[in-house]
Amino acid sequence: MNTPDGLRSLRVGLGERAYCIHVGPGLLRRGELLADCLPGGDVLLVSNETVAPFYLETARTTLLGSGRRVETLVLPDGEVHKTLASFGRVVDALASGRFHRDCCVAALGGGVIGDLAGFAAASYQRGVALLQLPTTLLAQVDSSVGGKTAVNHPVGKNLIGAFHQPVGVLADTDTLATLPPREYAAGLAEVIKYGLILDAEFLDWLEHHMPALLERAPAPLAEAIVRSCELKARVVVEDEREHGRRALLNLGHTFGHAIEALAGYGEWLHGEAVAAGMVMAAETSHRLGWLDEASLARVRRLVAAAGLPVAAPHFAPEAMLAAMGMDKKVIGGRLRLVLLEALGRAVVVSDVPRELLLGVLSDVRRAS
């Protein structure tokens, strides 16, 4: 649905837990949209030290306009703080503030805040409402949608978490104006992912519109966000808890999570690691005889055009493979990878020869 004020909306059809995703400018000031999402109780607004100076007071004022008590919690910024200790701070704020089961946790920030606050909402009193207010491109197109919440463990990324759908997602595109170029490019990795796994026409569109997207032109940017959310919502409705098809959304993530863990959380942004991981997945698909040279080259060109890395750091292949073995998609000790049968068509594979993988991990890397 489109409106004259630039608002575009779609619905994630999960029965009684269905919710709307709203995309457009100025949404943090749209009290009527917030009120439609919220339950009747108080709100804990969680943000971080980077986002809060820009948008915390706007969101707080809008939430106060709904007549609710609104408390705020500002956490340190960065993937390194996506921990059980930070999760504990959110739960402590809820408990000490005497928030009840009709409360709502509102997550104002990027993927780290969304995942972290979402996990606290999933756990507090066995589950309270979660409102996602994503302020990064990556969060707007991916992590705020679908109900995955988690914190990291030193052994692996997102190892501790829960599925907990939000009551709504408000993606205010105005917040992307203050996003640093590196963070913005990291979000484009997830946008590219949707074209690679699900929609060859969208991939073509991205190739033609990447210059405009890099300039953050409003119309193409809104189209990319909405199309990404539509594709993700479709998969989430089919397979909410990742028993099958939803695993396709993890293209590049098994490689990427290993890069993040070995580099040290925060050294590589999630989207940067996923970008290199997608190239490694495409290379693996090529060596299996599925992608031809021209298709592999297209993947590399598009990732590079978005200002993203096309190779991993210079980690030992055996170390990368060991880190990949801690991925959540490992079942029965078998490593499962999302690979490409063709551009726009992905598949989950669990029988990639070890030597082939070691060859990819050795060749698709760069000096650190």
N, C-alpha and C positions, 0 to 999 in steps of 0.2 A: 504494500500500500504506500502511495506517495501523496504528499500534501503540498500545498503552495509554499509553505514555510521551510521546505527542504527535508521534512521528517519522512523517513522511510521505515516501515515496520514489517516484521514477519513474526510468525508464531511457531514455537517449537511444540509440536503436538504430542504431548506425553500424558494424555488423559487428564486426571485430576491434578497432575503436576505440570500441566502445560504453562508456558509463559511466553511473553513477548520480548523480542529484541527490537529496540528502537535505535535508529542511526540518524544522526543529523547534527546541525550546529546548535549551540546554546541549550543543550538538553539539561545541563546541570541547574539551569534556572527554571525548568519546566515543572513546577510543583504538581500540576495535575497528572503528569506521567508518573512521578514518584508516588503520589498518593494512590494511584491505581494499583501499584505493585505491593504496597506495604501492608502488613498485618496491623492490628490495632495498638500494639504496645510500643515501648521505647526503642530507640535506635542507638547502637554503638557504631560510630563512623570511624573506620580504621584506614589510615593512610601512612605515607612514609615521609621522611624529612625532605625529599626532593619534590614530591608532588604537593605536599601540604601548603607551602607558601603561595602556590599558584591558585589552588582550587578548593582547599578545605573550607574556607569561610563561605564561599559561594554555595557549596553543597550543604553545609551546616545550616545556613540561613534558609535555603529552600526546604530542607527537611523540617526545620522549626516551624515553617509556615503551615505544615500539616497538623500542628497542634500537639506534636509528640515531644517528649523529653529526648534530647539528643546529647550524648556524650561523645567525646572524641579521644582517639588514641593514635599517636604518631610514633611509628617504629623506624629504626634505622633502614636505610635503603640498601638494596643489593641482594643477589642470590646467596651470598655468604650468610645472610641473616634469615634464610628460609629454613628454620630449625625448630626443634621441639621447645627450645627456650623461648623463642618468639611466640610460638603457639601458646605457651604457658602465660605469656604476658596478656594475650587477648582474653584467654579464659579467666585470668585474674581480674581483668577489668570488668568482665561481665559479672563475675561472682561478687566482687566488692561493690559494684554499682547496683547490686540487687536487681539485675535484669531477670525477667520471668520468661516463661515459654512462649509468650506472645510477642517477644521482642524481635528485632531484626538486626543483623550485622550487615553494615553497608561497606563494601570494599572499594575504596577510592585509590586507584593506582594501576600498576601494571600487573603482569602475571604473578609475580612473587606475592604481592599483597592479596590478589584475588585468590590464589591457591591457599595461602596461609590463613586469611580471615575466613575463607570458605571451610577449611578443615575445622577451625574453631566453631563455626556455626553448625557444622555437621555433628560435633561432639558435645557441645554444651547442652545440658539437660536432654541428651539423646537427640538433639536436632532442633534448631530454630531457623527462622527465615534468613535467607541470604540475598542481598541485593548487590548486583555487580555494576560498578561505575568505572569501567575501564578507561584509562587515560593514555595507553600506549597502543600503537597499531597492532602489535602482536596480541595483546589482550583483547582488543576489539574484534579481531578476526578469528581468534582461536581459543585462548585459555579461559575467557569469561563465559563461553558457551559450552554446554554439555555436561556440567556437573562434576568434573574431576577436581578434587581438592587434595592437597598433600603438602608435606614438608620433606626436606632432604635428609639423608643419613650419610655419614662419611663413606659408607660402602657404595652408595648409589643414589641416584636422583629420584625424588618422589616415591621413596620406598614406604613411607608411612602416610596413609591418607584414607579417603573415603569418597564414594560417589554421593554428591549432594547437590541437587539441581537448585538454581537460584529461583527467586520469585519474579525476577525481571532483570534485563540487561539494558542499560542506557549508555550507548556509545556516543558521547559528545565529541564530534569531529573537531570542534574548536580546540580541544586539549592537545591535538596533534601539532599545533603550531609551535608549542614550546618543547617539543620532543627533539633531543639532539639527533643529528644526522645518523650517527651509528645506531642508536636505538630504533630510529625509524626504519632504516635498512633491515634491521633484524626482524621487524614485523613483516617485511616483504617476503622473507623466506617462507613464512607460513602461507601467505597468499599464493606464492608460486607452487607450493605443495599441493593445493587443491586442484590446480590445473593439471599437474603431473599425474595425480592418482585418479581423478574423477571426470575431468572435463577438458578434452582436447581443444574445444572451441574457446574456452576461457584461457587456455594456455596461449592460443593464437592472439587473443585480445591483449593479454599481458605483454606479449612481445611487441605489439604495436603501440601500446600505451605506457610502457615503462618510463620514457622520458617525462611524460606528464605526471606520472605517479611520483617520480623523484622530485618534481617541482611542487608536489602536494596540491595539484590542481583540484579544486573542490569536487567537480562532477565525476571525473574518473576515480578519485579517491573514494567517494561514497559508493560508486558502483562496485569497486573492488571489495570494499568491506561487506556490502550487502550480499554480493555473489558468494563470497567466502562463507558468510554466516548461513546462507541458504544451503550450500553444499554440506557444511558440517551438520546443520540441523537435520537434514535428510538422513544422514548416516546415524546420528544419535537416536532418532526416532526408531530406526530399524534395529539398532543394537546398542541400547543405552549403556550396558555394563561390560562392553567389549568382550563378548563371548565369540564374536566372529568378525563381521564386516567392519566394525569400528576400528579394529586394529590397523586397517589401511591408513587411517589418519596419522599413523606413526612413521610414515616414510621419512627416512633419514634420522629418526630419533634414536634408534639403537646405537648407530655410529655416533650420533651427536651427544647423547648422554655420556658415552664413554669419554669423548673429548672433554666435556665439562668436568667430569670427575677427575681425570688425569691431570688436566691443566690447573685444577683448583677452582671451585665454584666462584664465578664472578670474573675470572680472567677472560673467558670467552662468553659473550652473550649467548643466550639459548638459541636465538635465531641464527647467529653466526655458526654455531656448532651444527644446527640442523641443516643449514645450507651446505656446508662441507659434507655432512652425512648424506644428503640427497645426491650429491655428485658421486659419492662412494657407492651408494645404492644403484645409481645409473650405470656406473662402471661394472659393478657386479652383474647387473642384468645384461650388459653388453657381453661380458665374458661367458655368460651362460648361453649366449646366442639369441637373446630376445630383442635387444635394442641394436639397431644398426649404427654405423659410425655417424651418420648424419643426425640421428636422434640424440645420441650421446653428446654430440657437439652442440645441439640446440640447448640441452640442459645446461651445459657449461656456460654458454653465451648468456643465457637468461640470468643465471645466478650472478655471473660477473657483471652484467649490465645493471643489476640492482645494487652493486657496490658490496657484494658479499664474497666471502672466501670460497674458493673452489677446491681447496685442499686442506687436509688436517695438519695439526702440528706434527713435529718429527718424533712421535712416540714409537717405541719398539712395537712391531706388529703383535708379538705375543702379549704384551701388556694391554694393548687395545682389545685384543680378543678376550682376554681375561675380564676386563672391565665390561665388555659387552655381555659376558656371561651372567652379570648381575641384573640384566634388564628384566623388567616385569613380564615381558613376553616369553621368557624362557619357561617351557613346560616340560616336565619330566627330564630335565637336564638337556633338552634340545633347544638350541638357539633358533628363534624364528625371526626372519627378516621380512620387511615389506620391500618388494622389488617391483620392477616395471616390466610387464609383458609387452607394453607399447606405451607411447605417450598418451596419457589420459586413461590408462587401465593398469591398476596395481593388483598385486596378489601377495598373500603371505606364504612364505616358503620356509621349510624347516630342514631341508636336506642339502644346503649349499656345502660343497666339499670344503674341508678345512684348509687345504692347500690353496684353493682358489681364493678364499677369503684372506689368507695371509698374504697372498700376492697383491690383492687390492690394497690391503692396509699398508703394505710396503711401498707401493707405487704412487698412491694418491695422497701424498703428504708433502709438506714443505718444511724448510728449515725454520726452527722456532726462533 
